[in-house]
Amino acid sequence: MKRTLSTILQYVGFLGLGIWIIYYMLSKLKPEQKVQLVDAIKSINPLYLIPICLAGFLSHFFRALRWRYLLETLDMRPTVLNTTFSVFIGYFVNLLLPRAGEVAKCTVLAKYENLPAHKMIGTIVAERAFDVFCLLLITIAAFFLQIHIISDYVSPIIARIRTMISNNEKALIISVIVFALMLVGLFLLYRKYKDNKLGKIMKEMTHGVLSILLMKKRWQFITYTILIWLMYTLQIYIGLKSLPPTEHLSFLAALVVLVYGSVGMIGTPGGIGLYTYLVAQILGAYAIAEVPAQAFGWIAWAVTTSIIIIFGVFSALTIHSYNRRRNAKIAMDTA
């Protein structure tokens, strides 16, 4: 009960933060700027929406194909369609309740493929850890490749981070100690309950985390990872080309925007408010005025969210009928 209440309070708190950011951004605009914002959004070239949506869809589709390689290490071989449906349903649930989508994704796939859901959780942890590592690499690459443009923008941020770290060394040390104690606690918990259900679940989750190292098709996994991040960047790059004020920006600029947008997506539910704010802020480093920068942020967030909603709802409505027909065909073939 306490855990559920804590989750609800966290969700409400971060959602409130996103709504406050929206209010803050709009309140800063003068009445004529708000009109300009609407006009800037309307100025998007609609022909670009098709490739933007295609890149967005493919990023999720490639993620589903990549997940299948992780599941293969656990001797699970779900169909491509069921895996794709589950991925979209998971992202859709994440919009409503952050981090619940991972559980929903595993539960849905387990239901229609008759697989153990708890074994899949470890693959999700491995996948997320690998994505964080990839985002870190992309952040470093984007920073050094575009340092001549964004250095003036990020210098004050870095200075504030340094100050915060120096002022909170004790807090950092305590955090490291707490993290180490948690690892020790988990190990002791596993040692005590390794022969019962809890111990088996912990062991299977660990197996999932190590599944990338055990994977035979690791190069295919890496290829799909590259394709996923390429589609994310293409989605931003094509979006920049769709607006007159941002059409001159390069692919590397899109990479920088992707990094900031990814942080925004993590910070608030579905990236509401924070995604637009961070994207608009970094576009300012490229000499894009506040109004068109906000316009692009809203367009990018709206398109990304719409893709998840449309395909998430479609997947939820389609997966049952697809599996009913599939099971009927299997029964006929068996007969």
N, C-alpha and C positions, 0 to 999 in steps of 0.2 A: 504493500500500500504506500509506504514512504517512498519507495523507488519510483512508483508510478506518479506520485505527486511531484517529486523532484523533476521527473522528465517533463511533466506538463508545465511546471514553472519555468524550466529552462526554455522550452519551446515558446511560451508566451513572452518571456523576456527578450529572446532574440528576434521574435516577430515584432515586438514593440520597438526594438532598436531599428529594424528595417523600416517600419512605418515612420518613425521619427526622422530617419535620414531622408525619406521622401519629402516629408514636411519641410525639413531644413533646406533641401535643395530648391524646392519650389518657392519657399518664402524669400529666398535670396533674390529671386528674379523679379524684375519690375513688370508691371502689366504688359508693356509693349514687348518685353522679352518672352513672356509666356505665349504671346501671339506668335512670335518668331519661332519659338520651340515647336509649336503645332505645325507651322508652315515648313519647318525644317524636316519634321517627321514625314509630312506629306510629300516632300520633294524626293523621297526615295524612288529609285528606278525599279518598278515592280518586276521587270525581267530578271533582276538579280535574285529575287526571292526563291526562284526554282532551284538554282545551283546551291544557294545557301541552305535550303531545306534538305536537298540531296546530301550535301556534306554532313549536315547534322544527323540525318538518318543513318548514313554509312558509319559514322563514328560509333553509334550504338550497336549497329549490326556487326561491325568488326570486334567490338567488345564482347558480344555474344559468342562469336567464333573463337576468340581468344580464351574465353572462359571454358569452352569445351575441352581445350587442351589441358587445362588444370584438372578438370573433372576426369579426364582419361587416366590421369595418374592414380586416381582412386577407383579405377575400373568402372567408371560411369560413362555411358555414351548416349546422352540424350539427343533427340533430333534437333536439327538447326532451328526449325520453326518454334518448337517449344522453348528452346533456350532464348531465342530472340524475343518471343512474347514475354518471358519471365523477366528479362532485362528491362524492357520498357515498362512493365508493371511495377518493377522495383523502383525505377526512377520516378514514376508517377506517385507512388506511395511516399517517396522521399520529399516530394513537394508538400505533402500534407503533414508528415511527421518525419523530420530528419533522422537518418540512420535506421529507421524502421524498414526502409526499402530493401536493405540487404537481407533482412530476415524474410520479408515478403517474397523476394526473388527466389530464395532457396525453398521456401514453403510451397510456392506455386509449382516450381519445376519438380520438386519431390512428389507432389500430388499427382501430376499428370504423367510422370515417368516412372512412378513407383520406386523411388529412390529414398535413402535415408537423408533427411534434411540436415541433421546435426553434423554429418560428415562434410557437407558443402561449406559450412561456416568457415572452416579453416582456409578454403580456397579463396573466399571473399577477403579474409584478412590478408592473405598473401598478395592478392590482386591489388588491394588498396595500398599496402606497403610498397609494392613495386611502382604504383602510380605516383606516390609521394616522392619516391626516389627519382622518377622520370621528371616530375615537375621541378625538383631541385636542380637537376641537370639543365633543364630548359631555362630556368631562372638565371643560372650562372651564365649560360651561353648568351641569352638575350641581353643581360647586363653588360657583358664585355663587348658584344657586337654593336651595341647601341650606346655605349658609355659616353660618346661625344655629344649625344643628344640629351640623355636623361640624367647625366651626372649632377647638373645644377638642381634637378628636381629631387633626387634621392639623397643628396648630401645632408640636408636638414633632418631627414628621417633617420639616416644612419647615426647622426650626432645624437638625436633623441634616444635611440636604442642604446647607444653606448652609455649615455648618462643614466638611463633606467637600469642598465645592468650593473653599473658601478654603485648605484644607490640601493641595489637590491641583491647584493652578493649573498647575504645570509639567506634570503628567500630562495635563491637559486641552489645553494648548497643543501638547504632543507628539502627542496624538491627532488634533487638527485638522490638524497638519502631515502626519502619516502618511496621513490621509484624502485630503488634497489631492494628495500624491504618488501615491497609488493611482489617483486620477482622471487625473493626468498620465500615469501608466504605462499605463493602459487606452487612453488616446488615442494614445500612441506605438505601443502594440501593434497598435491598429487600423490606424494609418498604415502600419506595416510589413507587415501581413498582410491588408490590405483586399481583395486580389485572390484570396486562396485561401479555403478552406472556413471557417477560423476567422474571418476578416474578414467573410464573408457572414453567419455566425451572429451576430456582434456587431452588425452593421448591422440584421439582422432583429429582434434583441432590443430595440434602441433604437427601432425602428419600433413595436414593441409597447408600449413605455413611453409613447410619444407618441400612442398610438392614441386615448386619451380626448379629446385636443385635436382630433384629426381626425374624431371621431365625428359623424355626422349626427344620430343619435338620442340626443344627450347628455342631453336632458330625460327620456327614458325610462330611461336609465341612472341618473340621479339619483333618479327616482321609485322604482326598485327598490332603490336604496341606502337610501332612507328606510324602505321597507317591511322591508328586512333588519334594520335596527337597531330598528325598531318591534317586530318579532317577538321579537328578543332581549330587549327590555325587557318585553314582555308575558309572555314565558315566566317571567321573574323575578317580575313583579307578581302573576301568577296563583298562582305558587308561594308567595309571601308570604301570599296569602289562604287558602291551603290548610292553614296551621298556625295554631292558636288564638293562640300568643304573638306572631305577626307579622302577623295579619290586619288590624290597624289601620294598618299602614304605607301610605304614599301611593305614587302612581306615580313621583313624583320620588325617593322613597327607593329604589325599584326601579332607577331610573336610576343612582344612586350605587353600588348593589350591583353593577350591570352593569359599571361602570368597574373596580371592584376585582376582580371575577370575571374580566374580560378579561385583566388583568395576571397573574392566577393561571394562566390557561390558557396564557399564553405562557411563563411561568417554568419549568414542569416538564412532562414528557411527559403530554399529556392533562389537564394541570392537577392531577394527582394530589397530594393533600396541600395544596399551596399554594393552590388555589382555595378549598377549605373554610376554610383558616386565614384568608385575607384577607377572605372574605365574613363569617365569624364576627366578625372584628375590627371591621369597619365597622358591623355590626349592633349592636355594643356601644355605638357612638356614639348609637344610637337607643334606648338603655336596654333592650336585649334581653339577658336573662341569658345566661351563657356556654353552658349546656347547650342551650337551644332555638336559640341562634345557631349552634352547631355542627351541630345536627340539621338546620336549614335548609340549611346549607352542604353537608352530605353528601347530602341529598335532591336539591338543585339539581345537584350534580356528577354524581350517579348517573343522574338522568333525562337530562341532556345527553349523557353518555357512552353510555347505553343506546340513545338515538335514533341516534347515529352507528354503534354496533355493529350494531343490528338492520337499519337501512336500508343500511348499508355491506355487510354480508354478503348481504342480499337482492339488492342491485344487482350484486354480484360473481357471484351464482348465476344471475341473470336476464338480464344483458346479452347473453350469448352466444346464448341461445335466442331472445331478442327479435330480434337482428340476423339470425339464421338465417332466421326467418320473414319478416323484412322483405326480405332479399335474395331469398328465394324468390318473394315477391309481385312484386318489381321485375322478376325474370326472366320471370315469367308475363305481366306486363303488356307487357314488351318483345316477347315472342314473339307 
